[in-house]
Amino acid sequence: MLPKEHRLHQDKEIKDLVRSGRNFFLPELTIKYKTNQAEATKIGFIVSGRVDKRAVVRNKLTRHLREISRLLFPQFKNGYLVLIIAKKKLLDLDFENIKKQLTFALEKIGLIYKK
């Protein structure tokens, strides 16, 4: 679990990010991001009912995304708001492939340092 100061959960921040943030699209994920005035990077997740009607499946995807973000968090650059939105094709991937896709996307947009 990410520390509370690194979670994107305020409605105002999320709406502002959706309205004015930049987008990065993959078939499995959409990532919305923008710079933040504060030092801390904040991360949020959305897995909607369109992905799957069963809450168990949506919660599992959310837990996978949260764990991958926790593992990658030491590599994150400071000062960003990030919203990771799951798509239906994410159901076809296992944990390792989700991690590869998310790492690729975050490196491509410059939110994490490359190893």
N, C-alpha and C positions, 0 to 999 in steps of 0.2 A: 504494500500500500504506500502510495506517495504521501509525504508529509502534507499537512493541511495547507500550508502556505504555497504549495505547488499544485493544488487542485483548482481547476477552473470550474466554479460552481455558481457564481453569481449571475443571475439572469441578465443584469445590465451588461456585464462583460461579454457574455455569450452573444447577445443580440448585436452589440457593437462589432464583435468579431465577424459575425455572419454578414453584417451589412457592409463593413469596410475592409475586411481582411482579404488577403490573397489566397488563391486556390491552387491546389496541386491534385490532379486526378490520376488514379490508377483504376483498372477494372474492378479491383476489390475494395478500394478505399478512396475517400476524398479527404484531403487535409486542408483545413483553413488555418491560416496563421497570419500574424502581424506582430510588429514590434510593440513592446510594452514599456511604459515609463519607469516601472519598478525594476529592481534588480532580478527578482525571481521569475523564472519561467513557469507558466501555469499550463496544465494539460487537462483537457476534458474529452469525453467519449460520448458518442451517440450511436446506438444500435436500435433502429426504429422497428416498429411492427411490420414494416414492409420487408425487412430481411427475413423474418420468420415470425409466425403468429405465436409460437410457444415461448413463454417467458424464460423457461429453462435454457433454451438454445441461445436466446439473446443475452442472458446473464453469463453464460459460459464464454461467449465471444467477448463480452465486456471484461471478464476476468482475465482472459488471454491478453487482450490489448493493454490492460492495466499492468499486468506482470511484465510484459515486454517493455513497456515504458519505464517501469521501475528498474529493470536491468540496464536499459540504455541511458537512464537519467544522468549518470556521471559524465556522459559525453555531450549532454545538451549545452548549448550556448545560453547565456543569461539574457533576460529581457525580451521574452517572446510569450505570446498567447497562442496556444495550439489547440485546435479542435479536430479530433480524428473521428470521421464518420464512416461507419461500416456499410458495405453494400452486400447484396445477396450472394455474389460470387465468393465472398469471404468464407462462406459455409463449406466450400469445397476444399479449403486448405487446412492442413494440420498446424500445430503450434510452431514448428520450425519454419515452415513456409510463410506463415503470417509474419514471423520475426524477420525473415529475409525481405519480404515486401515492404514492411514498415521501415526497416533500416535503410533500404534503398531509397525510399521516398524522402525520408528525413535527411539523408546525405545529399540527395539531389537538390533539395531546396535550401540546403546550408544551415539546417537547424542543429545538426550534431557534427562533432569533429570526426573526420575519417581516421580509422586506425592505421 
